[in-house]
């Protein structure tokens, strides 16, 4: 019985942690001004050259943001994006990408 209660507690804590990460990603998306170019929830970019980023694979989004920050990706409109992600940490990339990957 004790094991069952501990297991349920761990599952519940993981659930809260998962929801907190998504909430943090949503807040970071706004704080880091992502909506300025990509629109609310990443669904409505202000220009055709900017991608819709909602519902994308989390790992793909993280890789793109890191590549833009490092300069590994420097095509298209990435120069504007490079300035925006300069102060974003890897943990923040993960949280933002997690949030966006769940937006449908």
MONOR-V94358 format. One record per residue. N is the residue number from 1. PHI is phi as a letter, one per 40 degrees, with the letter a starting at -180 (* if undefined). OMEGA is omega in whole degrees, 0 to 359 (NA if undefined). NEAR is the number of other C-alpha atoms within 10 Angstrom. Layout:
N/PHI/OMEGA/NEAR + N/PHI/OMEGA/NEAR
This chain:
1/*/180/6 + 2/c/179/7 + 3/c/179/8 + 4/c/180/9 + 5/c/179/10 + 6/c/179/11 + 7/c/179/12 + 8/c/179/12 + 9/c/178/12 + 10/c/179/12 + 11/c/180/12 + 12/c/179/12 + 13/c/178/12 + 14/c/178/12 + 15/c/179/11 + 16/c/179/12 + 17/c/179/12 + 18/c/180/13 + 19/c/179/13 + 20/c/179/13 + 21/c/179/17 + 22/c/179/21 + 23/c/178/16 + 24/c/178/17 + 25/c/178/22 + 26/c/179/19 + 27/c/179/15 + 28/c/178/18 + 29/d/178/24 + 30/c/182/16 + 31/c/182/10 + 32/c/174/15 + 33/g/181/14 + 34/c/182/19 + 35/c/180/17 + 36/d/180/14 + 37/b/186/18 + 38/c/178/20 + 39/g/179/20 + 40/d/178/14 + 41/f/179/21 + 42/g/187/23 + 43/c/190/17 + 44/b/179/18 + 45/d/182/19 + 46/c/178/14 + 47/b/179/10 + 48/c/180/8 + 49/c/180/10 + 50/c/183/17 + 51/c/166/15 + 52/c/185/17 + 53/b/177/20 + 54/c/176/22 + 55/g/179/18 + 56/c/177/17 + 57/c/183/14 + 58/d/182/19 + 59/c/178/13 + 60/c/180/12 + 61/c/179/21 + 62/c/181/20 + 63/c/180/15 + 64/c/180/15 + 65/c/179/23 + 66/c/179/20 + 67/c/178/15 + 68/c/180/22 + 69/c/183/21 + 70/c/183/13 + 71/g/178/13 + 72/c/175/10 + 73/b/183/16 + 74/a/180/14 + 75/b/174/9 + 76/f/185/10 + 77/c/185/10 + 78/c/179/18 + 79/c/177/14 + 80/c/181/11 + 81/c/181/17 + 82/d/178/19 + 83/c/182/12 + 84/c/184/16 + 85/c/184/19 + 86/d/183/13 + 87/b/181/11 + 88/c/181/15 + 89/c/177/11 + 90/d/179/12 + 91/c/178/11 + 92/c/174/19 + 93/d/181/23 + 94/c/182/20 + 95/c/179/24 + 96/c/180/26 + 97/c/178/27 + 98/c/178/25 + 99/d/184/24 + 100/c/181/24 + 101/c/181/20 + 102/c/180/14 + 103/c/180/14 + 104/b/NA/11
